[in-house]
């Protein structure tokens, strides 16, 4: 099994979409833990509303590339399109932050809220 830390964010019906994303993820992965939910102001003037964000620790029996494809499939199934960012409405954003001990996404170092949510789970604070 692979230990995976992912970040979820939404600025469109965020409470509903974050819960739906967790439900969809649980079809593929074992959800080990969930961070606190943080509200953040969007980075970029094109976004229409603030985001709600959470991190999840999950166990994946899939290989890395398969896991990435599953995450993207869930985004698309939940209404994420290539134009979502330009429209300023993100029904769900799912980013794979850590794969086992390997940092895969620079948002962990870029945004304090990502680090705070993920570290809450990684270090059980």
N, CA, C and O atoms as a Tinker XYZ file with bonds, in Angstrom:
   500  protein
     1  N      0.839000   -1.193000    0.000000    73     2
     2  CA     0.000000    0.000000    0.000000    64     1     3
     3  C      0.873000    1.242000    0.000000    63     2     4     5
     4  O      1.962000    1.271000    0.574000    81     3
     5  N      0.367000    2.245000   -0.650000    73     3     6
     6  CA     1.059000    3.526000   -0.716000    64     5     7
     7  C      0.326000    4.538000    0.143000    63     6     8     9
     8  O     -0.903000    4.611000    0.121000    81     7
     9  N      1.083000    5.317000    0.898000    73     7    10
    10  CA     0.514000    6.393000    1.695000    64     9    11
    11  C      0.532000    7.653000    0.858000    63    10    12    13
    12  O      1.578000    8.073000    0.363000    81    11
    13  N     -0.648000    8.258000    0.704000    73    11    14
    14  CA    -0.816000    9.396000   -0.190000    64    13    15
    15  C     -1.491000   10.524000    0.567000    63    14    16    17
    16  O     -2.473000   10.313000    1.278000    81    15
    17  N     -0.949000   11.732000    0.404000    73    15    18
    18  CA    -1.567000   12.925000    0.968000    64    17    19
    19  C     -2.065000   13.773000   -0.189000    63    18    20    21
    20  O     -1.302000   14.151000   -1.078000    81    19
    21  N     -3.354000   14.064000   -0.161000    73    19    22
    22  CA    -3.942000   14.856000   -1.232000    64    21    23
    23  C     -4.630000   16.070000   -0.640000    63    22    24    25
    24  O     -5.055000   16.070000    0.515000    81    23
    25  N     -4.729000   17.098000   -1.456000    73    23    26
    26  CA    -5.374000   18.347000   -1.060000    64    25    27
    27  C     -6.608000   18.522000   -1.916000    63    26    28    29
    28  O     -6.557000   18.364000   -3.136000    81    27
    29  N     -7.725000   18.849000   -1.270000    73    27    30
    30  CA    -8.971000   19.110000   -1.970000    64    29    31
    31  C     -9.348000   20.569000   -1.774000    63    30    32    33
    32  O     -9.184000   21.118000   -0.684000    81    31
    33  N     -9.851000   21.194000   -2.828000    73    31    34
    34  CA   -10.323000   22.564000   -2.729000    64    33    35
    35  C    -11.524000   22.771000   -3.624000    63    34    36    37
    36  O    -11.657000   22.127000   -4.665000    81    35
    37  N    -12.405000   23.681000   -3.207000    73    35    38
    38  CA   -13.590000   24.003000   -4.001000    64    37    39
    39  C    -14.051000   25.407000   -3.670000    63    38    40    41
    40  O    -13.985000   25.840000   -2.520000    81    39
    41  N    -14.522000   26.122000   -4.692000    73    39    42
    42  CA   -15.150000   27.421000   -4.452000    64    41    43
    43  C    -16.553000   27.472000   -5.046000    63    42    44    45
    44  O    -17.117000   28.548000   -5.239000    81    43
    45  N    -17.106000   26.302000   -5.332000    73    43    46
    46  CA   -18.457000   26.182000   -5.875000    64    45    47
    47  C    -19.203000   25.160000   -5.028000    63    46    48    49
    48  O    -18.880000   23.973000   -5.073000    81    47
    49  N    -20.184000   25.595000   -4.264000    73    47    50
    50  CA   -20.859000   24.700000   -3.314000    64    49    51
    51  C    -19.820000   23.872000   -2.564000    63    50    52    53
    52  O    -19.884000   22.643000   -2.574000    81    51
    53  N    -18.866000   24.533000   -1.918000    73    51    54
    54  CA   -17.682000   23.828000   -1.427000    64    53    55
    55  C    -17.953000   22.745000   -0.389000    63    54    56    57
    56  O    -17.315000   21.693000   -0.438000    81    55
    57  N    -18.862000   22.957000    0.536000    73    55    58
    58  CA   -19.098000   21.926000    1.554000    64    57    59
    59  C    -19.643000   20.665000    0.894000    63    58    60    61
    60  O    -19.193000   19.556000    1.182000    81    59
    61  N    -20.612000   20.849000    0.010000    73    59    62
    62  CA   -21.203000   19.702000   -0.696000    64    61    63
    63  C    -20.159000   19.024000   -1.571000    63    62    64    65
    64  O    -20.054000   17.797000   -1.571000    81    63
    65  N    -19.384000   19.809000   -2.319000    73    63    66
    66  CA   -18.419000   19.223000   -3.249000    64    65    67
    67  C    -17.255000   18.537000   -2.537000    63    66    68    69
    68  O    -16.753000   17.522000   -3.019000    81    67
    69  N    -16.822000   19.072000   -1.407000    73    67    70
    70  CA   -15.760000   18.401000   -0.660000    64    69    71
    71  C    -16.250000   17.060000   -0.115000    63    70    72    73
    72  O    -15.520000   16.070000   -0.149000    81    71
    73  N    -17.471000   17.029000    0.382000    73    71    74
    74  CA   -18.029000   15.760000    0.877000    64    73    75
    75  C    -18.214000   14.762000   -0.259000    63    74    76    77
    76  O    -17.910000   13.580000   -0.104000    81    75
    77  N    -18.711000   15.232000   -1.401000    73    75    78
    78  CA   -18.890000   14.359000   -2.560000    64    77    79
    79  C    -17.543000   13.822000   -3.043000    63    78    80    81
    80  O    -17.434000   12.652000   -3.412000    81    79
    81  N    -16.521000   14.677000   -3.039000    73    79    82
    82  CA   -15.189000   14.230000   -3.443000    64    81    83
    83  C    -14.673000   13.147000   -2.496000    63    82    84    85
    84  O    -14.100000   12.153000   -2.941000    81    83
    85  N    -14.875000   13.339000   -1.202000    73    83    86
    86  CA   -14.454000   12.321000   -0.235000    64    85    87
    87  C    -15.196000   11.009000   -0.485000    63    86    88    89
    88  O    -14.596000    9.935000   -0.431000    81    87
    89  N    -16.490000   11.092000   -0.757000    73    87    90
    90  CA   -17.256000    9.883000   -1.066000    64    89    91
    91  C    -16.706000    9.187000   -2.310000    63    90    92    93
    92  O    -16.544000    7.967000   -2.323000    81    91
    93  N    -16.421000    9.964000   -3.351000    73    91    94
    94  CA   -15.872000    9.387000   -4.586000    64    93    95
    95  C    -14.493000    8.778000   -4.353000    63    94    96    97
    96  O    -14.197000    7.696000   -4.859000    81    95
    97  N    -13.655000    9.466000   -3.595000    73    95    98
    98  CA   -12.318000    8.946000   -3.300000    64    97    99
    99  C    -12.389000    7.647000   -2.513000    63    98   100   101
   100  O    -11.562000    6.755000   -2.702000    81    99
   101  N    -13.375000    7.540000   -1.631000    73    99   102
   102  CA   -13.487000    6.336000   -0.799000    64   101   103
   103  C    -13.853000    5.097000   -1.625000    63   102   104   105
   104  O    -13.716000    3.974000   -1.140000    81   103
   105  N    -14.312000    5.289000   -2.855000    73   103   106
   106  CA   -14.587000    4.151000   -3.740000    64   105   107
   107  C    -13.296000    3.492000   -4.230000    63   106   108   109
   108  O    -13.300000    2.323000   -4.617000    81   107
   109  N    -12.193000    4.243000   -4.211000    73   107   110
   110  CA   -10.911000    3.762000   -4.733000    64   109   111
   111  C     -9.844000    3.589000   -3.660000    63   110   112   113
   112  O     -8.968000    2.731000   -3.770000    81   111
   113  N     -9.930000    4.412000   -2.626000    73   111   114
   114  CA    -8.869000    4.476000   -1.628000    64   113   115
   115  C     -9.449000    4.327000   -0.227000    63   114   116   117
   116  O    -10.624000    4.606000    0.011000    81   115
   117  N     -8.602000    3.883000    0.691000    73   115   118
   118  CA    -8.984000    3.880000    2.097000    64   117   119
   119  C     -8.605000    5.240000    2.673000    63   118   120   121
   120  O     -7.428000    5.601000    2.691000    81   119
   121  N     -9.591000    5.992000    3.140000    73   119   122
   122  CA    -9.319000    7.289000    3.751000    64   121   123
   123  C     -8.902000    7.041000    5.197000    63   122   124   125
   124  O     -9.663000    6.490000    5.993000    81   123
   125  N     -7.682000    7.457000    5.519000    73   123   126
   126  CA    -7.116000    7.247000    6.846000    64   125   127
   127  C     -7.471000    8.401000    7.774000    63   126   128   129
   128  O     -7.869000    8.185000    8.919000    81   127
   129  N     -7.325000    9.626000    7.278000    73   127   130
   130  CA    -7.612000   10.793000    8.105000    64   129   131
   131  C     -7.900000   12.001000    7.236000    63   130   132   133
   132  O     -7.561000   12.043000    6.053000    81   131
   133  N     -8.540000   12.986000    7.861000    73   131   134
   134  CA    -8.946000   14.214000    7.180000    64   133   135
   135  C     -8.529000   15.399000    8.050000    63   134   136   137
   136  O     -8.711000   15.374000    9.267000    81   135
   137  N     -7.980000   16.420000    7.433000    73   135   138
   138  CA    -7.541000   17.606000    8.173000    64   137   139
   139  C     -8.727000   18.499000    8.517000    63   138   140   141
   140  O     -9.866000   18.237000    8.131000    81   139
   141  N     -8.425000   19.549000    9.248000    73   139   142
   142  CA    -9.407000   20.604000    9.454000    64   141   143
   143  C     -9.724000   21.239000    8.100000    63   142   144   145
   144  O     -8.937000   21.135000    7.159000    81   143
   145  N    -10.865000   21.887000    8.011000    73   143   146
   146  CA   -11.266000   22.591000    6.798000    64   145   147
   147  C    -10.856000   24.049000    6.948000    63   146   148   149
   148  O    -11.155000   24.688000    7.958000    81   147
   149  N    -10.175000   24.566000    5.944000    73   147   150
   150  CA    -9.738000   25.963000    5.971000    64   149   151
   151  C    -10.382000   26.739000    4.832000    63   150   152   153
   152  O    -10.475000   26.252000    3.706000    81   151
   153  N    -10.818000   27.934000    5.137000    73   151   154
   154  CA   -11.310000   28.853000    4.113000    64   153   155
   155  C    -10.151000   29.750000    3.701000    63   154   156   157
   156  O     -9.450000   30.304000    4.548000    81   155
   157  N     -9.958000   29.887000    2.404000    73   155   158
   158  CA    -8.866000   30.721000    1.915000    64   157   159
   159  C     -9.362000   31.654000    0.816000    63   158   160   161
   160  O    -10.243000   31.306000    0.029000    81   159
   161  N     -8.789000   32.813000    0.785000    73   159   162
   162  CA    -9.072000   33.738000   -0.306000    64   161   163
   163  C     -8.385000   33.212000   -1.565000    63   162   164   165
   164  O     -7.287000   32.660000   -1.496000    81   163
   165  N     -9.029000   33.385000   -2.700000    73   163   166
   166  CA    -8.420000   32.879000   -3.937000    64   165   167
   167  C     -7.175000   33.671000   -4.312000    63   166   168   169
   168  O     -7.069000   34.866000   -4.035000    81   167
   169  N     -6.236000   32.977000   -4.949000    73   167   170
   170  CA    -5.042000   33.613000   -5.484000    64   169   171
   171  C     -5.317000   33.825000   -6.972000    63   170   172   173
   172  O     -5.280000   32.881000   -7.761000    81   171
   173  N     -5.587000   35.052000   -7.336000    73   171   174
   174  CA    -5.948000   35.385000   -8.712000    64   173   175
   175  C     -7.300000   36.078000   -8.732000    63   174   176   177
   176  O     -8.247000   35.623000   -8.091000    81   175
   177  N     -7.386000   37.173000   -9.464000    73   175   178
   178  CA    -8.610000   37.980000   -9.480000    64   177   179
   179  C     -9.733000   37.339000  -10.290000    63   178   180   181
   180  O    -10.872000   37.800000  -10.214000    81   179
   181  N     -9.449000   36.296000  -11.059000    73   179   182
   182  CA   -10.473000   35.670000  -11.891000    64   181   183
   183  C    -11.387000   34.728000  -11.119000    63   182   184   185
   184  O    -12.446000   34.355000  -11.622000    81   183
   185  N    -10.997000   34.334000   -9.898000    73   183   186
   186  CA   -11.838000   33.452000   -9.097000    64   185   187
   187  C    -12.984000   34.250000   -8.491000    63   186   188   189
   188  O    -12.792000   35.382000   -8.049000    81   187
   189  N    -14.168000   33.663000   -8.470000    73   187   190
   190  CA   -15.367000   34.386000   -8.084000    64   189   191
   191  C    -15.681000   34.329000   -6.593000    63   190   192   193
   192  O    -16.466000   35.138000   -6.098000    81   191
   193  N    -15.084000   33.390000   -5.874000    73   191   194
   194  CA   -15.380000   33.285000   -4.443000    64   193   195
   195  C    -14.255000   32.556000   -3.733000    63   194   196   197
   196  O    -13.422000   31.913000   -4.373000    81   195
   197  N    -14.229000   32.656000   -2.389000    73   195   198
   198  CA   -13.199000   31.975000   -1.602000    64   197   199
   199  C    -13.304000   30.454000   -1.745000    63   198   200   201
   200  O    -14.304000   29.917000   -2.220000    81   199
   201  N    -12.247000   29.795000   -1.322000    73   199   202
   202  CA   -12.173000   28.337000   -1.377000    64   201   203
   203  C    -12.298000   27.747000    0.024000    63   202   204   205
   204  O    -11.909000   28.368000    1.013000    81   203
   205  N    -12.842000   26.554000    0.085000    73   203   206
   206  CA   -12.705000   25.705000    1.262000    64   205   207
   207  C    -11.728000   24.608000    0.870000    63   206   208   209
   208  O    -11.773000   24.093000   -0.247000    81   207
   209  N    -10.848000   24.256000    1.797000    73   207   210
   210  CA    -9.781000   23.294000    1.522000    64   209   211
   211  C     -9.648000   22.296000    2.656000    63   210   212   213
   212  O     -9.818000   22.642000    3.825000    81   211
   213  N     -9.344000   21.051000    2.300000    73   211   214
   214  CA    -9.011000   20.022000    3.283000    64   213   215
   215  C     -7.927000   19.137000    2.691000    63   214   216   217
   216  O     -7.780000   19.042000    1.472000    81   215
   217  N     -7.176000   18.496000    3.561000    73   215   218
   218  CA    -6.211000   17.482000    3.137000    64   217   219
   219  C     -6.725000   16.124000    3.591000    63   218   220   221
   220  O     -7.404000   16.009000    4.612000    81   219
   221  N     -6.393000   15.104000    2.822000    73   219   222
   222  CA    -6.720000   13.727000    3.177000    64   221   223
   223  C     -5.459000   12.890000    3.147000    63   222   224   225
   224  O     -4.589000   13.076000    2.297000    81   223
   225  N     -5.375000   11.970000    4.082000    73   223   226
   226  CA    -4.374000   10.908000    4.018000    64   225   227
   227  C     -5.129000    9.670000    3.564000    63   226   228   229
   228  O     -6.112000    9.272000    4.189000    81   227
   229  N     -4.667000    9.060000    2.472000    73   227   230
   230  CA    -5.323000    7.865000    1.961000    64   229   231
   231  C     -4.291000    6.777000    1.712000    63   230   232   233
   232  O     -3.100000    7.046000    1.555000    81   231
   233  N     -4.773000    5.552000    1.681000    73   231   234
   234  CA    -3.955000    4.405000    1.299000    64   233   235
   235  C     -4.381000    3.996000   -0.099000    63   234   236   237
   236  O     -5.568000    3.807000   -0.367000    81   235
   237  N     -3.405000    3.860000   -0.988000    73   235   238
   238  CA    -3.683000    3.488000   -2.373000    64   237   239
   239  C     -2.994000    2.178000   -2.708000    63   238   240   241
   240  O     -1.795000    2.020000   -2.479000    81   239
   241  N     -3.746000    1.256000   -3.244000    73   239   242
   242  CA    -3.166000    0.003000   -3.728000    64   241   243
   243  C     -2.699000    0.147000   -5.168000    63   242   244   245
   244  O     -2.075000   -0.757000   -5.723000    81   243
   245  N     -3.007000    1.297000   -5.769000    73   243   246
   246  CA    -2.654000    1.553000   -7.158000    64   245   247
   247  C     -1.238000    2.127000   -7.257000    63   246   248   249
   248  O     -0.685000    2.632000   -6.280000    81   247
   249  N     -0.677000    2.036000   -8.440000    73   247   250
   250  CA     0.602000    2.665000   -8.712000    64   249   251
   251  C      0.377000    4.169000   -8.880000    63   250   252   253
   252  O     -0.762000    4.621000   -9.003000    81   251
   253  N      1.459000    4.935000   -8.885000    73   251   254
   254  CA     1.370000    6.396000   -8.931000    64   253   255
   255  C      0.554000    6.888000  -10.123000    63   254   256   257
   256  O     -0.375000    7.676000   -9.945000    81   255
   257  N      0.879000    6.445000  -11.317000    73   255   258
   258  CA     0.186000    6.941000  -12.514000    64   257   259
   259  C     -1.290000    6.583000  -12.496000    63   258   260   261
   260  O     -2.126000    7.386000  -12.911000    81   259
   261  N     -1.618000    5.399000  -12.025000    73   259   262
   262  CA    -3.027000    5.002000  -11.911000    64   261   263
   263  C     -3.756000    5.907000  -10.912000    63   262   264   265
   264  O     -4.891000    6.319000  -11.150000    81   263
   265  N     -3.101000    6.204000   -9.810000    73   263   266
   266  CA    -3.695000    7.070000   -8.797000    64   265   267
   267  C     -3.967000    8.453000   -9.379000    63   266   268   269
   268  O     -5.040000    9.017000   -9.164000    81   267
   269  N     -3.005000    9.000000  -10.112000    73   267   270
   270  CA    -3.197000   10.314000  -10.738000    64   269   271
   271  C     -4.392000   10.296000  -11.688000    63   270   272   273
   272  O     -5.184000   11.238000  -11.707000    81   271
   273  N     -4.524000    9.235000  -12.471000    73   271   274
   274  CA    -5.648000    9.132000  -13.408000    64   273   275
   275  C     -6.984000    9.077000  -12.670000    63   274   276   277
   276  O     -7.962000    9.683000  -13.109000    81   275
   277  N     -7.029000    8.366000  -11.572000    73   275   278
   278  CA    -8.258000    8.292000  -10.768000    64   277   279
   279  C     -8.631000    9.671000  -10.241000    63   278   280   281
   280  O     -9.797000   10.062000  -10.296000    81   279
   281  N     -7.655000   10.406000   -9.732000    73   279   282
   282  CA    -7.921000   11.746000   -9.208000    64   281   283
   283  C     -8.465000   12.660000  -10.297000    63   282   284   285
   284  O     -9.422000   13.400000  -10.070000    81   283
   285  N     -7.862000   12.610000  -11.473000    73   283   286
   286  CA    -8.326000   13.441000  -12.591000    64   285   287
   287  C     -9.729000   13.028000  -13.025000    63   286   288   289
   288  O    -10.561000   13.880000  -13.335000    81   287
   289  N     -9.989000   11.726000  -13.045000    73   287   290
   290  CA   -11.312000   11.225000  -13.431000    64   289   291
   291  C    -12.384000   11.749000  -12.468000    63   290   292   293
   292  O    -13.465000   12.152000  -12.899000    81   291
   293  N    -12.085000   11.741000  -11.187000    73   291   294
   294  CA   -13.032000   12.254000  -10.196000    64   293   295
   295  C    -13.286000   13.741000  -10.421000    63   294   296   297
   296  O    -14.431000   14.189000  -10.352000    81   295
   297  N    -12.237000   14.507000  -10.690000    73   295   298
   298  CA   -12.416000   15.935000  -10.973000    64   297   299
   299  C    -13.371000   16.138000  -12.149000    63   298   300   301
   300  O    -14.297000   16.946000  -12.072000    81   299
   301  N    -13.143000   15.408000  -13.223000    73   299   302
   302  CA   -13.973000   15.551000  -14.424000    64   301   303
   303  C    -15.409000   15.126000  -14.138000    63   302   304   305
   304  O    -16.354000   15.804000  -14.541000    81   303
   305  N    -15.571000   14.006000  -13.443000    73   303   306
   306  CA   -16.919000   13.530000  -13.117000    64   305   307
   307  C    -17.680000   14.521000  -12.253000    63   306   308   309
   308  O    -18.910000   14.568000  -12.293000    81   307
   309  N    -16.959000   15.306000  -11.477000    73   307   310
   310  CA   -17.587000   16.299000  -10.615000    64   309   311
   311  C    -17.758000   17.665000  -11.292000    63   310   312   313
   312  O    -18.160000   18.633000  -10.645000    81   311
   313  N    -17.455000   17.742000  -12.582000    73   311   314
   314  CA   -17.716000   18.958000  -13.338000    64   313   315
   315  C    -16.527000   19.845000  -13.608000    63   314   316   317
   316  O    -16.694000   20.938000  -14.148000    81   315
   317  N    -15.332000   19.416000  -13.252000    73   315   318
   318  CA   -14.130000   20.197000  -13.536000    64   317   319
   319  C    -13.840000   20.122000  -15.036000    63   318   320   321
   320  O    -13.804000   19.034000  -15.612000    81   319
   321  N    -13.635000   21.264000  -15.656000    73   319   322
   322  CA   -13.319000   21.317000  -17.079000    64   321   323
   323  C    -12.000000   22.061000  -17.284000    63   322   324   325
   324  O    -11.439000   22.629000  -16.347000    81   323
   325  N    -11.522000   22.048000  -18.515000    73   323   326
   326  CA   -10.298000   22.780000  -18.828000    64   325   327
   327  C    -10.510000   24.282000  -18.678000    63   326   328   329
   328  O     -9.546000   25.025000  -18.495000    81   327
   329  N    -11.750000   24.734000  -18.753000    73   327   330
   330  CA   -12.055000   26.165000  -18.653000    64   329   331
   331  C    -12.436000   26.610000  -17.252000    63   330   332   333
   332  O    -12.725000   27.788000  -17.044000    81   331
   333  N    -12.443000   25.706000  -16.292000    73   331   334
   334  CA   -12.882000   26.055000  -14.940000    64   333   335
   335  C    -12.090000   27.221000  -14.356000    63   334   336   337
   336  O    -12.672000   28.137000  -13.775000    81   335
   337  N    -10.773000   27.192000  -14.506000    73   335   338
   338  CA    -9.958000   28.276000  -13.930000    64   337   339
   339  C    -10.295000   29.618000  -14.571000    63   338   340   341
   340  O    -10.430000   30.622000  -13.871000    81   339
   341  N    -10.431000   29.643000  -15.904000    73   339   342
   342  CA   -10.751000   30.901000  -16.580000    64   341   343
   343  C    -12.120000   31.420000  -16.159000    63   342   344   345
   344  O    -12.330000   32.630000  -16.084000    81   343
   345  N    -13.063000   30.499000  -15.879000    73   343   346
   346  CA   -14.402000   30.892000  -15.457000    64   345   347
   347  C    -14.439000   31.296000  -13.984000    63   346   348   349
   348  O    -15.404000   31.915000  -13.536000    81   347
   349  N    -13.400000   30.953000  -13.231000    73   347   350
   350  CA   -13.318000   31.322000  -11.827000    64   349   351
   351  C    -14.130000   30.454000  -10.894000    63   350   352   353
   352  O    -14.295000   30.789000   -9.721000    81   351
   353  N    -14.642000   29.336000  -11.398000    73   351   354
   354  CA   -15.456000   28.426000  -10.602000    64   353   355
   355  C    -14.824000   27.039000  -10.620000    63   354   356   357
   356  O    -14.698000   26.411000  -11.672000    81   355
   357  N    -14.430000   26.574000   -9.445000    73   355   358
   358  CA   -13.768000   25.274000   -9.336000    64   357   359
   359  C    -14.655000   24.365000   -8.486000    63   358   360   361
   360  O    -14.677000   24.492000   -7.261000    81   359
   361  N    -15.394000   23.438000   -9.133000    73   359   362
   362  CA   -16.216000   22.529000   -8.339000    64   361   363
   363  C    -15.357000   21.644000   -7.430000    63   362   364   365
   364  O    -15.722000   21.378000   -6.285000    81   363
   365  N    -14.218000   21.194000   -7.951000    73   363   366
   366  CA   -13.281000   20.423000   -7.130000    64   365   367
   367  C    -11.897000   20.490000   -7.760000    63   366   368   369
   368  O    -11.735000   20.413000   -8.978000    81   367
   369  N    -10.918000   20.635000   -6.898000    73   367   370
   370  CA    -9.516000   20.562000   -7.295000    64   369   371
   371  C     -8.892000   19.510000   -6.390000    63   370   372   373
   372  O     -8.979000   19.605000   -5.166000    81   371
   373  N     -8.262000   18.505000   -6.993000    73   371   374
   374  CA    -7.634000   17.440000   -6.219000    64   373   375
   375  C     -6.166000   17.389000   -6.619000    63   374   376   377
   376  O     -5.830000   17.085000   -7.764000    81   375
   377  N     -5.300000   17.690000   -5.660000    73   375   378
   378  CA    -3.861000   17.696000   -5.918000    64   377   379
   379  C     -3.179000   16.628000   -5.081000    63   378   380   381
   380  O     -3.409000   16.532000   -3.875000    81   379
   381  N     -2.351000   15.835000   -5.715000    73   379   382
   382  CA    -1.556000   14.819000   -5.031000    64   381   383
   383  C     -0.298000   15.511000   -4.515000    63   382   384   385
   384  O      0.549000   15.934000   -5.301000    81   383
   385  N     -0.178000   15.625000   -3.203000    73   383   386
   386  CA     0.916000   16.382000   -2.601000    64   385   387
   387  C      2.110000   15.488000   -2.279000    63   386   388   389
   388  O      3.233000   15.778000   -2.690000    81   387
   389  N      1.870000   14.402000   -1.545000    73   387   390
   390  CA     2.933000   13.442000   -1.212000    64   389   391
   391  C      2.533000   12.054000   -1.677000    63   390   392   393
   392  O      1.386000   11.636000   -1.516000    81   391
   393  N      3.478000   11.357000   -2.246000    73   391   394
   394  CA     3.355000    9.942000   -2.572000    64   393   395
   395  C      4.383000    9.231000   -1.701000    63   394   396   397
   396  O      5.587000    9.353000   -1.925000    81   395
   397  N      3.906000    8.490000   -0.713000    73   395   398
   398  CA     4.781000    7.937000    0.312000    64   397   399
   399  C      5.576000    9.103000    0.900000    63   398   400   401
   400  O      4.962000   10.022000    1.441000    81   399
   401  N      6.876000    9.114000    0.824000    73   399   402
   402  CA     7.640000   10.233000    1.383000    64   401   403
   403  C      8.107000   11.234000    0.333000    63   402   404   405
   404  O      8.878000   12.143000    0.642000    81   403
   405  N      7.647000   11.074000   -0.901000    73   403   406
   406  CA     8.096000   11.939000   -1.993000    64   405   407
   407  C      7.137000   13.104000   -2.205000    63   406   408   409
   408  O      5.951000   12.899000   -2.462000    81   407
   409  N      7.653000   14.321000   -2.099000    73   407   410
   410  CA     6.876000   15.524000   -2.369000    64   409   411
   411  C      6.681000   15.644000   -3.872000    63   410   412   413
   412  O      7.653000   15.672000   -4.627000    81   411
   413  N      5.419000   15.716000   -4.311000    73   411   414
   414  CA     5.125000   15.771000   -5.745000    64   413   415
   415  C      4.530000   17.091000   -6.203000    63   414   416   417
   416  O      4.476000   17.350000   -7.405000    81   415
   417  N      4.085000   17.929000   -5.283000    73   415   418
   418  CA     3.379000   19.138000   -5.703000    64   417   419
   419  C      3.967000   20.352000   -5.000000    63   418   420   421
   420  O      4.078000   20.374000   -3.775000    81   419
   421  N      4.338000   21.348000   -5.769000    73   419   422
   422  CA     5.002000   22.530000   -5.213000    64   421   423
   423  C      4.083000   23.408000   -4.375000    63   422   424   425
   424  O      4.565000   24.282000   -3.653000    81   423
   425  N      2.768000   23.197000   -4.452000    73   423   426
   426  CA     1.859000   23.990000   -3.614000    64   425   427
   427  C      2.124000   23.788000   -2.127000    63   426   428   429
   428  O      1.800000   24.651000   -1.312000    81   427
   429  N      2.712000   22.649000   -1.775000    73   427   430
   430  CA     3.049000   22.391000   -0.374000    64   429   431
   431  C      4.014000   23.456000    0.144000    63   430   432   433
   432  O      3.906000   23.891000    1.291000    81   431
   433  N      4.940000   23.867000   -0.685000    73   431   434
   434  CA     5.914000   24.884000   -0.299000    64   433   435
   435  C      5.432000   26.301000   -0.630000    63   434   436   437
   436  O      5.910000   27.274000   -0.047000    81   435
   437  N      4.494000   26.411000   -1.555000    73   435   438
   438  CA     4.001000   27.708000   -2.020000    64   437   439
   439  C      2.941000   28.327000   -1.122000    63   438   440   441
   440  O      2.921000   29.541000   -0.919000    81   439
   441  N      2.057000   27.483000   -0.582000    73   439   442
   442  CA     0.901000   27.996000    0.141000    64   441   443
   443  C      0.887000   27.466000    1.572000    63   442   444   445
   444  O      0.943000   26.257000    1.798000    81   443
   445  N      0.814000   28.374000    2.522000    73   443   446
   446  CA     0.854000   27.976000    3.931000    64   445   447
   447  C     -0.343000   27.112000    4.324000    63   446   448   449
   448  O     -0.215000   26.250000    5.193000    81   447
   449  N     -1.506000   27.328000    3.700000    73   447   450
   450  CA    -2.675000   26.530000    4.064000    64   449   451
   451  C     -2.518000   25.077000    3.623000    63   450   452   453
   452  O     -3.013000   24.173000    4.296000    81   451
   453  N     -1.837000   24.842000    2.503000    73   451   454
   454  CA    -1.597000   23.466000    2.049000    64   453   455
   455  C     -0.663000   22.780000    3.040000    63   454   456   457
   456  O     -0.926000   21.661000    3.481000    81   455
   457  N      0.413000   23.448000    3.381000    73   455   458
   458  CA     1.373000   22.878000    4.338000    64   457   459
   459  C      0.705000   22.612000    5.684000    63   458   460   461
   460  O      0.924000   21.563000    6.289000    81   459
   461  N     -0.109000   23.556000    6.155000    73   459   462
   462  CA    -0.774000   23.389000    7.451000    64   461   463
   463  C     -1.705000   22.190000    7.452000    63   462   464   465
   464  O     -1.686000   21.395000    8.391000    81   463
   465  N     -2.516000   22.050000    6.416000    73   463   466
   466  CA    -3.466000   20.931000    6.357000    64   465   467
   467  C     -2.747000   19.593000    6.214000    63   466   468   469
   468  O     -3.071000   18.635000    6.916000    81   467
   469  N     -1.786000   19.526000    5.319000    73   467   470
   470  CA    -1.069000   18.272000    5.093000    64   469   471
   471  C     -0.237000   17.898000    6.317000    63   470   472   473
   472  O     -0.228000   16.740000    6.732000    81   471
   473  N      0.456000   18.870000    6.891000    73   471   474
   474  CA     1.298000   18.569000    8.052000    64   473   475
   475  C      0.471000   18.134000    9.261000    63   474   476   477
   476  O      0.947000   17.349000   10.081000    81   475
   477  N     -0.751000   18.630000    9.379000    73   475   478
   478  CA    -1.618000   18.170000   10.457000    64   477   479
   479  C     -1.783000   16.649000   10.393000    63   478   480   481
   480  O     -1.838000   15.980000   11.425000    81   479
   481  N     -1.860000   16.119000    9.188000    73   479   482
   482  CA    -2.025000   14.678000    9.006000    64   481   483
   483  C     -0.692000   13.934000    9.043000    63   482   484   485
   484  O     -0.584000   12.869000    9.650000    81   483
   485  N      0.307000   14.496000    8.398000    73   483   486
   486  CA     1.613000   13.820000    8.344000    64   485   487
   487  C      2.232000   13.676000    9.716000    63   486   488   489
   488  O      2.839000   12.652000   10.030000    81   487
   489  N      2.077000   14.707000   10.534000    73   487   490
   490  CA     2.727000   14.717000   11.835000    64   489   491
   491  C      1.717000   14.589000   12.972000    63   490   492   493
   492  O      2.062000   14.744000   14.144000    81   491
   493  N      0.461000   14.303000   12.612000    73   491   494
   494  CA    -0.622000   14.064000   13.584000    64   493   495
   495  C     -0.664000   15.139000   14.671000    63   494   496   497
   496  O     -0.713000   14.847000   15.866000    81   495
   497  N     -0.644000   16.409000   14.206000    73   495   498
   498  CA    -0.711000   17.526000   15.156000    64   497   499
   499  C     -2.121000   17.983000   15.385000    63   498   500
   500  O     -2.350000   18.914000   16.157000    81   499
